[in-house]
Amino acid sequence: MRLKIILSLFLGCCFIVTNAQTNNEKAEPLSIGEKSIVKSNILNEERLLNIYLPQNFSKEKNLPVIYLLDGSMNEDFIHIAGLVQFFNLMFNMPDFIVVGIANVDRKRDFTFHTDLKDLKEKYPTTGGSAKFIEFIEKELQPFVEAHYSDNKTKYLIGQSLGGLLATEVLLKKPDLFSHYFIISPSLWWDNESLLIQATHLLEQQNDTERYVYISVGSEGKIMEREAEGIAKKLKNSDKKKLKVDFLPLPKENHATILHQSIYEALKIQFPYKE
């Protein structure tokens, strides 16, 4: 009797293993795009790109591109790509490519030089934004244009320190992107020096078609004041072709703001289709 029980248990285990193997044989990788490596001479390192490609992607379609800061797989890439897919499905959004720029050292890449001792001690690797912006201009965008699309519609999304970097690009290299989504920008950096320079930097720019969306949650008086401040400076500039939307989201905090804010931004850009 004991032998029969042992034999039955053995055969049952064999069935489970065989069934699991059969199911595994049917499984296929789930892909929403691809990964690419850019060898950067400017940054002296390899940079990983996570790239969302819509169904039936073809380079000949020459699609618009969203460049996403903090674009690592364990950061913002998946949920932002999901919003793009959702708005393409349910709203009036055309096919887009999403280029997620995976981080190596975001404190280095997203901040400009400061002489403030406390910041230098707290963030010892900071001050590399000029090189990172040069990388975007001279290596990243040409790579994307050569391999995926050279469409002139280019979005930049950045939050927090990424929002600081996006603001710096907007003020110093505005023509790199046609659309800027700036969420909770860390304009407190270097005693608000970028915010202080904003009016002067805007005066030096050509009046070209550009869209800027700025948003902030309940994230403290300083960050809220700075986000509103940069929005006002942009709106009060003499740029007739510059379109600016400022959207406070008081129900969101620094951890929850990005997803909801990009959802609202895309609703403004691509209204619901009946």
C-alpha positions in Angstrom: 0.0 0.0 0.0 2.8 2.4 1.0 4.5 1.6 -2.4 1.3 2.5 -4.3 1.1 5.8 -2.4 4.7 6.7 -3.1 4.3 5.7 -6.8 1.1 7.9 -7.0 2.9 10.9 -5.5 5.8 10.4 -7.9 3.6 10.2 -10.9 1.7 13.3 -9.7 4.9 15.3 -9.4 6.0 14.2 -12.8 2.7 15.4 -14.2 3.1 18.8 -12.5 6.7 19.3 -13.8 5.7 18.1 -17.3 2.7 20.4 -17.4 4.8 23.4 -16.1 7.4 22.7 -18.8 4.7 22.6 -21.5 3.3 25.9 -20.3 6.8 27.4 -20.3 7.4 26.3 -23.8 4.3 28.3 -24.9 5.5 31.5 -23.1 7.0 34.2 -25.2 8.8 37.4 -24.2 6.6 40.5 -23.8 8.1 43.4 -25.7 7.0 47.0 -25.9 10.1 48.3 -27.6 13.8 47.8 -27.4 16.9 48.8 -25.6 19.8 50.7 -27.2 23.2 51.7 -26.1 24.7 55.1 -27.0 28.5 55.3 -26.6 29.0 58.9 -25.4 32.4 60.5 -25.9 31.1 63.7 -24.2 30.2 61.8 -21.0 32.9 59.2 -21.4 30.5 56.4 -20.8 27.8 54.2 -22.3 24.2 55.3 -21.9 21.2 53.0 -21.9 18.0 54.0 -23.7 14.7 52.3 -23.1 12.6 52.9 -26.2 8.9 52.4 -26.5 7.8 51.7 -30.1 4.1 51.7 -31.1 2.6 48.7 -32.9 3.6 48.3 -36.5 6.5 50.8 -36.0 8.4 51.8 -39.1 11.1 54.4 -39.3 9.5 55.6 -42.6 6.5 56.8 -40.5 8.8 59.5 -39.0 6.9 59.7 -35.7 7.1 62.4 -33.0 9.4 61.6 -30.0 9.1 62.0 -26.3 12.5 62.2 -24.4 12.0 61.1 -20.8 14.5 62.0 -18.1 14.6 59.4 -15.3 13.8 56.9 -18.0 15.2 53.7 -16.3 13.0 50.6 -16.2 12.7 50.9 -12.4 11.9 54.6 -12.6 9.4 56.4 -14.9 9.7 54.6 -18.3 7.0 51.9 -18.0 4.2 54.1 -16.6 4.9 57.0 -18.9 5.0 54.6 -21.9 1.7 53.2 -20.6 0.1 56.7 -20.6 1.3 57.3 -24.2 -0.3 54.0 -25.3 -3.5 54.8 -23.4 -3.9 58.2 -24.9 -3.2 56.8 -28.4 -5.9 54.3 -27.8 -8.6 56.4 -26.1 -7.7 60.1 -27.0 -6.6 62.0 -30.0 -2.9 61.3 -29.6 -1.0 60.0 -32.6 1.7 57.3 -32.5 4.7 58.4 -30.5 8.1 57.0 -29.7 9.2 57.3 -26.1 13.0 57.4 -25.4 13.7 56.8 -21.8 17.2 57.9 -20.8 18.3 55.5 -18.1 20.2 57.2 -15.2 23.8 56.8 -14.3 24.1 59.7 -11.8 21.1 62.0 -12.0 22.5 64.4 -9.4 25.5 64.9 -11.7 23.6 65.1 -14.9 20.7 67.3 -13.9 22.4 70.0 -11.9 24.6 72.9 -13.0 27.7 74.1 -11.1 27.3 75.7 -7.7 29.7 77.3 -5.3 27.4 76.8 -2.3 29.4 74.8 0.2 26.4 72.9 1.7 25.3 71.6 -1.7 28.8 70.6 -2.8 29.2 68.6 0.4 25.7 67.0 0.3 25.9 66.3 -3.5 29.6 65.8 -4.3 29.2 64.7 -7.9 26.9 67.6 -9.0 27.6 70.2 -11.7 27.4 68.1 -14.9 24.3 69.5 -16.7 26.2 71.4 -19.4 27.9 68.1 -20.5 24.6 66.2 -20.3 22.8 68.8 -22.4 25.7 68.7 -24.9 25.2 64.9 -24.9 21.5 65.3 -25.7 22.2 67.7 -28.5 25.2 66.2 -30.2 24.9 62.5 -29.5 21.5 61.4 -28.2 19.2 63.3 -30.7 21.4 62.4 -33.7 21.3 58.7 -32.6 17.5 58.7 -32.3 17.1 60.6 -35.6 19.4 58.1 -37.4 17.8 55.0 -36.0 14.1 55.8 -35.2 12.8 59.2 -36.3 13.9 62.7 -37.3 10.5 64.3 -36.7 10.7 67.9 -35.6 8.1 67.4 -32.8 10.2 66.5 -29.7 8.9 66.5 -26.2 11.1 66.6 -23.0 9.7 65.4 -19.7 11.4 66.0 -16.4 10.4 66.0 -12.8 12.2 67.4 -9.7 15.9 67.6 -10.6 14.8 66.4 -14.0 12.5 69.4 -14.0 15.5 71.6 -13.2 17.4 70.2 -16.1 14.4 70.6 -18.4 14.1 74.3 -17.3 17.8 74.8 -18.0 17.4 73.3 -21.5 14.3 75.5 -22.1 16.2 78.7 -21.1 19.6 78.0 -22.6 19.0 75.6 -25.5 15.3 76.1 -26.3 15.4 74.8 -29.9 16.4 71.3 -28.8 12.7 70.5 -28.1 9.3 71.8 -29.3 7.4 70.8 -26.2 8.5 70.9 -22.5 6.7 69.1 -19.7 8.3 70.5 -16.5 7.0 68.9 -13.3 7.9 70.2 -9.8 11.2 71.7 -10.9 13.9 71.9 -8.3 14.6 75.6 -8.9 15.8 76.0 -5.3 19.1 74.7 -6.6 22.0 77.2 -6.2 19.8 79.7 -4.4 17.4 79.9 -7.3 20.0 81.3 -9.6 18.4 79.8 -12.8 15.0 81.3 -11.9 16.7 84.7 -11.3 18.4 84.5 -14.7 15.2 83.4 -16.5 14.0 86.8 -17.7 17.4 87.7 -19.2 17.8 84.3 -20.9 14.3 84.6 -22.4 15.1 88.0 -23.8 18.0 86.5 -25.8 15.8 83.8 -27.4 14.1 83.9 -30.8 10.3 83.9 -30.9 9.6 80.4 -32.2 6.7 78.0 -31.8 7.1 76.3 -28.5 4.8 74.7 -25.8 5.6 74.6 -22.1 3.5 72.8 -19.5 4.4 73.4 -15.8 2.9 71.6 -12.9 3.4 71.3 -9.1 1.6 69.6 -6.3 1.4 70.3 -2.5 5.2 70.2 -2.2 6.1 73.0 0.1 5.9 76.8 -0.3 9.4 77.1 -1.9 8.8 74.6 -4.7 5.3 75.8 -5.3 6.4 79.4 -5.5 9.2 78.6 -7.8 7.0 76.6 -10.2 4.5 79.5 -10.4 7.4 81.9 -10.7 8.9 80.4 -13.8 5.5 80.0 -15.3 4.8 83.7 -14.8 8.2 84.7 -16.3 7.5 82.6 -19.4 4.0 84.1 -19.8 5.2 87.6 -19.3 8.0 87.3 -21.9 7.5 89.0 -25.2 7.3 85.7 -27.0 4.1 85.6 -29.0 4.6 82.0 -30.2 5.3 80.6 -26.8 2.3 78.8 -25.3 2.4 78.2 -21.5 0.1 76.2 -19.3 0.5 76.2 -15.5 -1.5 73.6 -13.6 -1.2 73.2 -9.8 -2.4 69.8 -8.5 -2.9 70.4 -4.8 -4.0 66.8 -4.2 -0.7 65.4 -5.3 2.6 65.3 -3.5 6.2 65.0 -4.7 5.9 61.2 -4.9 2.5 61.1 -6.8 2.7 64.2 -8.9 4.4 62.9 -12.1 1.9 60.3 -13.3 -1.2 62.5 -12.7 0.5 65.6 -14.1 1.5 63.9 -17.4 -2.0 62.5 -17.6 -3.4 66.1 -17.3 -0.8 67.5 -19.7 -1.7 64.9 -22.4 -5.4 65.7 -21.9 -4.6 69.3 -22.8 -2.5 68.4 -25.8 -4.8 65.6 -27.1 -8.4 66.0 -26.0 -10.8 63.1 -25.8 -12.2 61.9 -29.1 -15.9 60.9 -29.4 
